[in-house]
């Protein structure tokens, strides 16, 4: 399932980490640098496996399987918070 950032979410990157605010201004989430990279890559064209495959070269010391798992978990969390939508 390919996901994209919800157009209702406002975000800004500060010092390598993104701060996300939902459309109602209720939910505020701060992402670490890795989460920010994944967030910025959410274009609706790839699922967790596709994102991990495209991003694996940017990280040292992590296997593709581990990155896929981490990305899938992250996407599930932000999806539950209503910050992304299925494309």
C-alpha positions in Angstrom: 0.0 0.0 0.0 1.6 3.3 -1.2 1.1 6.2 1.2 1.5 10.0 0.7 1.6 12.9 3.1 -1.8 14.2 3.9 -2.3 17.6 2.3 -3.9 18.8 5.6 -0.7 18.2 7.6 1.6 21.2 8.1 5.2 20.5 8.6 8.5 22.2 9.0 12.0 20.8 9.2 14.1 22.3 12.0 17.7 21.1 12.7 17.2 18.0 10.6 13.9 16.9 12.3 10.4 17.6 11.1 7.6 18.9 13.2 4.2 17.8 12.0 0.9 19.4 12.9 -2.4 17.8 11.9 -5.2 19.8 10.1 -7.0 20.5 13.4 -3.9 21.7 15.2 -4.4 19.0 17.8 -1.7 16.5 17.0 1.9 17.6 17.2 4.6 15.1 16.3 8.4 15.6 16.2 10.3 13.3 13.9 13.9 12.3 14.3 16.2 12.8 11.2 15.5 9.3 9.9 11.7 9.7 10.3 12.1 13.1 8.5 13.8 11.5 5.6 11.0 8.9 5.2 8.4 11.6 5.7 9.9 13.7 2.9 10.0 10.7 0.6 6.3 9.9 1.0 5.1 10.6 -2.5 2.3 8.1 -2.9 4.3 6.0 -5.4 5.9 3.5 -3.0 5.1 1.2 -0.2 7.4 0.5 2.8 9.5 -2.0 0.8 9.9 0.4 -2.1 10.8 3.3 0.2 13.4 1.1 2.1 14.9 -0.1 -1.2 15.3 3.5 -2.4 16.7 4.7 1.0 19.0 1.8 2.0 22.1 3.6 0.4 21.6 6.5 2.8 22.1 4.5 6.0 25.1 2.5 7.2 24.9 -0.6 9.4 21.3 -1.5 8.6 20.0 -4.4 6.5 17.3 -3.9 3.9 15.1 -6.2 5.9 15.5 -4.2 9.1 14.9 -0.9 7.2 11.8 -2.3 5.6 10.5 -3.3 9.0 11.3 0.0 10.6 9.7 2.0 7.7 6.6 -0.2 7.8 6.3 0.4 11.6 6.8 4.1 11.2 4.2 4.3 8.4 1.7 2.4 10.5 2.2 4.9 13.4 1.7 8.0 11.3 -1.1 6.4 9.4 -2.9 5.7 12.7 -2.4 9.4 13.6 -4.1 10.4 10.3 -1.0 12.1 9.0 -0.8 10.1 5.7 -3.3 8.8 3.2 -3.4 5.8 0.9 -2.8 6.6 -2.7 
